[in-house]
Amino acid sequence: MSSFPLTRMRRMRRTSQLRALVAETQLVVQDLVAPLFVREGLESLVEIPSLPGVFQHSISSLLEEIQYLVSLGVNAVTLFGIPAEKDGQGSCAWEQDGVIQVATKAIKDNFGDQVVVITDLCLDEYISHGHCGILDNHGQVDNDATLEVYKKIAQTQAQAGSDIIAPSGMMDGQVLAIRKGLDEVGFSNLPILAYSAKYASSLYGPFRDAVNVEVQGGGDRKGYQQDYKNSKEAMIEIELDIQEGADMVMVKPALAYLDIISKASHRFDVPVAAYHVSGEYAMIKAAAERGWIDGLAVTLEHLGAIKRAGASFILTYSASEVAEALGE
């Protein structure tokens, strides 16, 4: 028998039921948002090799996947589009019959308000050079020209039925431009989820495989996405976006930026979302496939840590897997 009395905390760890009863953080299905990829002209599912269990969808398979998510209690999705063709202006991104617009309308026609549709707003999936904006004559992203395009994209996404517009391009002034654009076409009540603290991370590789994006000439996006060495910068960017009209803000990636999530959730009185990104997901899957870790247990630990840091909700490719586990 131990000569030391059991601490209160240890007594409350004794069984799984006790641990659940007193847990400071609870991860629930309603915290999960499923990122989904829809590809124009696709007739059947295409699995993404670097994202095991994640697919490029046709419209019909997208609706089937959402039906399954709804059955698990996951009622929010984020849509990313892969067009049949790309050009130097990304013009497919704002067409009324663009892939995201068609997919959004199909979801709303089939599920109505049962599913929250968050539409990603960026140009990289649609533009031939792979950057998030229009390039000037020197090959640099033209911020102001890009804002005009973002406004058009937001308007057609809203008209298609989007519930939340989510600009992810990290252009200066993007929230204000989108807010004005939405107001112009009668969607002043539509919320904006701004990717305010999006870092120039090395963890996006599988996502770029999923949307068939490669930055022209081996370039990068460090000129307009944030430096992973900085924290104060993120707070400034978030504050600016909120001042411009953002209703929610995003921190991306999540695990290496738990400090940013925590600071933002304590400092700002808006919901703070976190994106458990493709590289974070892929590393779990790769290690689990080799038998090095328990993939589901690590996923739950990761998402629990993100929630503990202060995230209001989490975008994760593990949404269905985690929802299944939480529902057991």
SULWO-V911212 format. One record per residue. N is the residue number from 0. RES is the residue in one letter. PHI is phi in degrees with one decimal (999 if undefined). NEAR is the number of other C-alpha atoms within 10 Angstrom. Layout:
n | res | phi | near
N | RES | PHI | NEAR
N | RES | PHI | NEAR
This chain:
n | res | phi | near
0 | M | 999 | 4
1 | S | -65.8 | 5
2 | S | -81.8 | 5
3 | F | -104.7 | 6
4 | P | -66.1 | 9
5 | L | -64.2 | 10
6 | T | -72.7 | 8
7 | R | -56.9 | 8
8 | M | -64.1 | 10
9 | R | -67.4 | 10
10 | R | -62.1 | 12
11 | M | -84.7 | 17
12 | R | -96.0 | 15
13 | R | -63.1 | 10
14 | T | -130.9 | 10
15 | S | -63.3 | 9
16 | Q | -66.7 | 11
17 | L | -64.1 | 12
18 | R | -62.0 | 15
19 | A | -67.6 | 13
20 | L | -63.8 | 12
21 | V | -108.1 | 12
22 | A | -60.0 | 11
23 | E | -72.3 | 8
24 | T | -122.9 | 14
25 | Q | -119.4 | 13
26 | L | -93.4 | 20
27 | V | -124.1 | 16
28 | V | -58.0 | 20
29 | Q | -66.0 | 15
30 | D | -79.7 | 21
31 | L | -98.6 | 25
32 | V | -122.9 | 27
33 | A | -96.0 | 21
34 | P | -74.3 | 22
35 | L | -130.1 | 20
36 | F | -109.1 | 21
37 | V | -122.5 | 26
38 | R | -114.9 | 25
39 | E | -64.4 | 19
40 | G | 79.7 | 13
41 | L | -76.7 | 17
42 | E | -107.9 | 12
43 | S | -146.6 | 14
44 | L | -60.7 | 17
45 | V | -127.3 | 14
46 | E | -73.7 | 14
47 | I | -93.3 | 16
48 | P | -54.4 | 13
49 | S | -83.9 | 20
50 | L | -129.3 | 21
51 | P | -54.7 | 14
52 | G | 85.8 | 12
53 | V | -114.1 | 19
54 | F | -131.6 | 20
55 | Q | -82.3 | 23
56 | H | -107.9 | 25
57 | S | -83.4 | 21
58 | I | -61.2 | 24
59 | S | -66.1 | 16
60 | S | -71.0 | 17
61 | L | -60.9 | 22
62 | L | -66.1 | 17
63 | E | -64.9 | 13
64 | E | -63.5 | 15
65 | I | -66.8 | 22
66 | Q | -59.4 | 18
67 | Y | -66.4 | 13
68 | L | -59.6 | 22
69 | V | -61.2 | 16
70 | S | -63.9 | 13
71 | L | -90.8 | 20
72 | G | 98.3 | 17
73 | V | -86.9 | 26
74 | N | -115.9 | 22
75 | A | -140.1 | 22
76 | V | -134.1 | 21
77 | T | -115.0 | 20
78 | L | -102.2 | 22
79 | F | -122.7 | 23
80 | G | -106.8 | 27
81 | I | -121.2 | 26
82 | P | -76.6 | 22
83 | A | -70.1 | 13
84 | E | -138.1 | 13
85 | K | -122.1 | 19
86 | D | -140.7 | 11
87 | G | -73.7 | 15
88 | Q | -110.8 | 17
89 | G | 67.8 | 25
90 | S | -63.1 | 17
91 | C | -63.9 | 23
92 | A | -68.8 | 30
93 | W | -114.1 | 23
94 | E | -72.0 | 17
95 | Q | -61.9 | 16
96 | D | -104.8 | 14
97 | G | -66.7 | 22
98 | V | -62.4 | 24
99 | I | -69.3 | 30
100 | Q | -64.7 | 24
101 | V | -65.7 | 18
102 | A | -64.4 | 28
103 | T | -61.7 | 24
104 | K | -62.4 | 20
105 | A | -63.9 | 18
106 | I | -64.9 | 24
107 | K | -67.4 | 18
108 | D | -65.1 | 11
109 | N | -92.8 | 14
110 | F | -122.1 | 16
111 | G | 56.2 | 13
112 | D | -81.6 | 13
113 | Q | -66.3 | 13
114 | V | -123.7 | 19
115 | V | -85.0 | 20
116 | V | -102.8 | 24
117 | I | -101.1 | 25
118 | T | -103.3 | 28
119 | D | -66.0 | 25
120 | L | -121.5 | 27
121 | C | -159.8 | 26
122 | L | -105.5 | 29
123 | D | -60.8 | 25
124 | E | -71.3 | 26
125 | Y | -109.5 | 27
126 | I | -108.1 | 24
127 | S | -67.8 | 18
128 | H | -89.1 | 24
129 | G | 84.3 | 25
130 | H | -84.0 | 25
131 | C | -90.1 | 25
132 | G | -154.3 | 27
133 | I | -72.0 | 24
134 | L | -95.1 | 17
135 | D | -88.0 | 11
136 | N | -67.6 | 7
137 | H | -100.8 | 7
138 | G | 79.3 | 9
139 | Q | -101.7 | 12
140 | V | -67.2 | 19
141 | D | -89.7 | 15
142 | N | -58.4 | 19
143 | D | -68.9 | 16
144 | A | -63.9 | 13
145 | T | -66.7 | 22
146 | L | -60.4 | 22
147 | E | -62.7 | 15
148 | V | -70.4 | 21
149 | Y | -57.3 | 25
150 | K | -61.4 | 22
151 | K | -66.7 | 19
152 | I | -63.0 | 29
153 | A | -59.4 | 31
154 | Q | -65.3 | 25
155 | T | -73.4 | 21
156 | Q | -65.5 | 28
157 | A | -63.1 | 22
158 | Q | -65.2 | 17
159 | A | -78.4 | 21
160 | G | 118.0 | 23
161 | S | -56.2 | 28
162 | D | -91.0 | 21
163 | I | -143.8 | 23
164 | I | -94.0 | 27
165 | A | -124.0 | 26
166 | P | -71.2 | 25
167 | S | -119.2 | 22
168 | G | -82.7 | 25
169 | M | 61.9 | 24
170 | M | -83.8 | 22
171 | D | -65.3 | 16
172 | G | 83.2 | 14
173 | Q | -65.1 | 23
174 | V | -66.6 | 30
175 | L | -62.1 | 19
176 | A | -62.7 | 22
177 | I | -68.6 | 28
178 | R | -58.6 | 23
179 | K | -64.7 | 17
180 | G | -62.9 | 20
181 | L | -67.0 | 26
182 | D | -60.8 | 14
183 | E | -62.2 | 12
184 | V | -109.9 | 13
185 | G | 84.2 | 12
186 | F | -118.9 | 16
187 | S | -67.5 | 12
188 | N | -90.9 | 11
189 | L | -84.9 | 16
190 | P | -75.6 | 19
191 | I | -116.3 | 25
192 | L | -104.2 | 26
193 | A | -90.0 | 30
194 | Y | -75.2 | 29
195 | S | -83.5 | 30
196 | A | -119.5 | 29
197 | K | -105.0 | 25
198 | Y | -92.2 | 24
199 | A | -77.1 | 18
200 | S | -94.9 | 18
201 | S | -90.3 | 9
202 | L | -99.5 | 19
203 | Y | -99.2 | 15
204 | G | -53.3 | 17
205 | P | -62.0 | 20
206 | F | -61.1 | 18
207 | R | -67.2 | 17
208 | D | -63.1 | 15
209 | A | -64.3 | 26
210 | V | -105.9 | 20
211 | N | 57.0 | 14
212 | V | -117.0 | 19
213 | E | -141.3 | 18
214 | V | -70.2 | 16
215 | Q | -57.1 | 11
216 | G | 71.2 | 8
217 | G | 69.6 | 7
218 | G | -74.8 | 11
219 | D | -140.6 | 14
220 | R | -116.1 | 17
221 | K | -69.6 | 12
222 | G | -74.6 | 11
223 | Y | -128.4 | 17
224 | Q | -96.3 | 19
225 | Q | -84.6 | 20
226 | D | -81.9 | 16
227 | Y | -63.2 | 17
228 | K | -81.6 | 8
229 | N | -111.8 | 11
230 | S | -117.0 | 15
231 | K | -59.5 | 10
232 | E | -56.4 | 14
233 | A | -63.3 | 22
234 | M | -63.9 | 18
235 | I | -64.5 | 12
236 | E | -62.6 | 19
237 | I | -63.2 | 23
238 | E | -61.1 | 17
239 | L | -62.7 | 17
240 | D | -64.9 | 25
241 | I | -64.8 | 21
242 | Q | -62.6 | 12
243 | E | -80.3 | 17
244 | G | 121.5 | 18
245 | A | -68.3 | 26
246 | D | -93.3 | 19
247 | M | -144.9 | 23
248 | V | -130.3 | 27
249 | M | -119.6 | 28
250 | V | -114.0 | 26
251 | K | -148.6 | 26
252 | P | -66.5 | 25
253 | A | -107.5 | 27
254 | L | -65.8 | 20
255 | A | -79.8 | 13
256 | Y | -130.0 | 19
257 | L | -60.7 | 21
258 | D | -64.9 | 15
259 | I | -69.2 | 23
260 | I | -58.2 | 30
261 | S | -62.9 | 17
262 | K | -61.7 | 16
263 | A | -66.7 | 26
264 | S | -67.7 | 19
265 | H | -84.0 | 13
266 | R | -90.1 | 11
267 | F | -116.1 | 15
268 | D | -95.6 | 11
269 | V | -135.4 | 15
270 | P | -61.1 | 17
271 | V | -113.2 | 26
272 | A | -92.2 | 28
273 | A | -133.8 | 32
274 | Y | -110.0 | 24
275 | H | -78.6 | 24
276 | V | -81.4 | 23
277 | S | -58.7 | 23
278 | G | -66.8 | 19
279 | E | -64.1 | 21
280 | Y | -65.4 | 21
281 | A | -64.1 | 20
282 | M | -64.3 | 15
283 | I | -62.2 | 19
284 | K | -63.2 | 22
285 | A | -66.2 | 16
286 | A | -68.8 | 13
287 | A | -66.0 | 15
288 | E | -61.4 | 12
289 | R | -86.7 | 8
290 | G | 77.5 | 10
291 | W | -81.4 | 10
292 | I | -140.2 | 14
293 | D | -87.1 | 13
294 | G | -58.5 | 18
295 | L | -66.4 | 16
296 | A | -61.1 | 12
297 | V | -67.6 | 14
298 | T | -60.3 | 20
299 | L | -63.1 | 17
300 | E | -64.6 | 13
301 | H | -61.7 | 18
302 | L | -67.1 | 26
303 | G | -62.8 | 16
304 | A | -66.2 | 17
305 | I | -64.8 | 27
306 | K | -65.3 | 23
307 | R | -60.6 | 17
308 | A | -68.1 | 23
309 | G | 126.7 | 22
310 | A | -65.9 | 25
311 | S | -76.9 | 21
312 | F | -154.7 | 22
313 | I | -130.9 | 25
314 | L | -84.6 | 23
315 | T | -150.7 | 25
316 | Y | -72.4 | 24
317 | S | -93.7 | 21
318 | A | -55.2 | 22
319 | S | -69.5 | 23
320 | E | -61.3 | 15
321 | V | -71.3 | 22
322 | A | -61.5 | 21
323 | E | -60.5 | 16
324 | A | -66.5 | 14
325 | L | -68.6 | 13
326 | G | -84.5 | 10
327 | E | -73.2 | 5
